[in-house]
Amino acid sequence: MNAESISAADIDTLQSFGMTFRKAEYIKDFAEKVKTRKFALQEISQLPDNEAIKALASLKGIGVWTAEMILLFCLQRPNIFSFDDLAIQRGLRMVYHHRTIDRKLFEKYRRRFSPYCSVASLYLWAVAGGAIPGMKDYAPKKGGNRGTRRKDKGSQKQGKTV
């Protein structure tokens, strides 16, 4: 497979590989840009992280998170730490017992883990996925009083909790 063959394929053919219509359109658009040299794919590996993310995120269907994952997994960049990755945020909450992770706190951990943020990401994903038994997520529970104990009006006179 190369840009020319993908560009020449029709959407139905691309969908037959198990992707949605929208993703097939994005892949076809990307292949066309590579084929016509409107996007210099080979140059991405030479760019600094922030510029590579910006270039990749300029493509249809690729956001910042996807661009960061391309850098981490495909280009094996050592210092990728994605604020938009919910599992990384969950791992940080679990390891450091935070209720929430805002941008400022996230950047504190980015500075701490740099220049090895990609390794930290892998460990935090493992923690968030349950690799260490007994760890819990300290995020506030959603949905109000669901699942909490409360006194029932009929039981209050008798001192019972339901």
BELSULHU-V14414 format. One record per residue. N is the residue number from 1. RES is the residue in three letters. PSI is psi in whole degrees, -180 to 180 (NA if undefined). BURIAL is 1 if it has 16 or more other C-alpha atoms within 10 Angstrom, else 0. Layout:
[[N/RES/PSI/BURIAL] [N/RES/PSI/BURIAL]]
This chain:
[[1/MET/136/0] [2/ASN/177/0] [3/ALA/-39/1] [4/GLU/-46/0] [5/SER/-36/0] [6/ILE/-42/1] [7/SER/-36/1] [8/ALA/-22/0] [9/ALA/150/0] [10/ASP/166/0] [11/ILE/-41/1] [12/ASP/-41/0] [13/THR/-45/0] [14/LEU/-39/1] [15/GLN/-28/0] [16/SER/-13/0] [17/PHE/4/0] [18/GLY/21/0] [19/MET/162/0] [20/THR/165/0] [21/PHE/-46/0] [22/ARG/-46/0] [23/LYS/-38/1] [24/ALA/-41/1] [25/GLU/-44/1] [26/TYR/-44/1] [27/ILE/-41/1] [28/LYS/-43/1] [29/ASP/-44/1] [30/PHE/-47/1] [31/ALA/-41/1] [32/GLU/-40/1] [33/LYS/-37/1] [34/VAL/-45/1] [35/LYS/-43/1] [36/THR/5/0] [37/ARG/26/0] [38/LYS/-17/0] [39/PHE/122/1] [40/ALA/86/0] [41/LEU/-41/1] [42/GLN/-26/0] [43/GLU/-20/0] [44/ILE/-42/1] [45/SER/-18/0] [46/GLN/-13/0] [47/LEU/152/0] [48/PRO/158/0] [49/ASP/-52/1] [50/ASN/-37/0] [51/GLU/-38/0] [52/ALA/-41/1] [53/ILE/-45/1] [54/LYS/-45/0] [55/ALA/-47/1] [56/LEU/-41/1] [57/ALA/-12/1] [58/SER/-13/0] [59/LEU/146/1] [60/LYS/132/0] [61/GLY/-3/1] [62/ILE/118/1] [63/GLY/-175/0] [64/VAL/-45/1] [65/TRP/-46/1] [66/THR/-43/1] [67/ALA/-42/1] [68/GLU/-39/1] [69/MET/-34/1] [70/ILE/-44/1] [71/LEU/-43/1] [72/LEU/-52/1] [73/PHE/-37/0] [74/CYS/-42/0] [75/LEU/-3/0] [76/GLN/45/0] [77/ARG/137/1] [78/PRO/-10/1] [79/ASN/47/1] [80/ILE/127/1] [81/PHE/105/1] [82/SER/114/1] [83/PHE/-32/1] [84/ASP/-2/0] [85/ASP/111/0] [86/LEU/-31/0] [87/ALA/-36/1] [88/ILE/-44/1] [89/GLN/-41/1] [90/ARG/-44/1] [91/GLY/-42/1] [92/LEU/-44/1] [93/ARG/-42/1] [94/MET/-44/1] [95/VAL/-42/0] [96/TYR/7/0] [97/HIS/43/0] [98/HIS/147/1] [99/ARG/-38/0] [100/THR/159/1] [101/ILE/107/1] [102/ASP/175/0] [103/ARG/-43/0] [104/LYS/-46/0] [105/LEU/-40/0] [106/PHE/-44/1] [107/GLU/-31/0] [108/LYS/-45/0] [109/TYR/-34/0] [110/ARG/-46/1] [111/ARG/-38/0] [112/ARG/-42/0] [113/PHE/-18/1] [114/SER/138/0] [115/PRO/25/0] [116/TYR/38/1] [117/CYS/-32/1] [118/SER/-39/1] [119/VAL/-44/1] [120/ALA/-41/1] [121/SER/-46/1] [122/LEU/-43/0] [123/TYR/-42/1] [124/LEU/-36/1] [125/TRP/-41/1] [126/ALA/-45/0] [127/VAL/-48/1] [128/ALA/-29/1] [129/GLY/1/0] [130/GLY/19/0] [131/ALA/-25/0] [132/ILE/105/0] [133/PRO/142/0] [134/GLY/-13/0] [135/MET/145/0] [136/LYS/160/1] [137/ASP/129/1] [138/TYR/10/1] [139/ALA/144/0] [140/PRO/143/0] [141/LYS/142/0] [142/LYS/152/0] [143/GLY/20/0] [144/GLY/-125/0] [145/ASN/5/0] [146/ARG/131/0] [147/GLY/1/0] [148/THR/156/0] [149/ARG/141/0] [150/ARG/160/0] [151/LYS/133/0] [152/ASP/140/0] [153/LYS/-42/0] [154/GLY/-27/0] [155/SER/-14/0] [156/GLN/-37/0] [157/LYS/-32/0] [158/GLN/-3/0] [159/GLY/19/0] [160/LYS/149/0] [161/THR/136/0] [162/VAL/NA/0]]
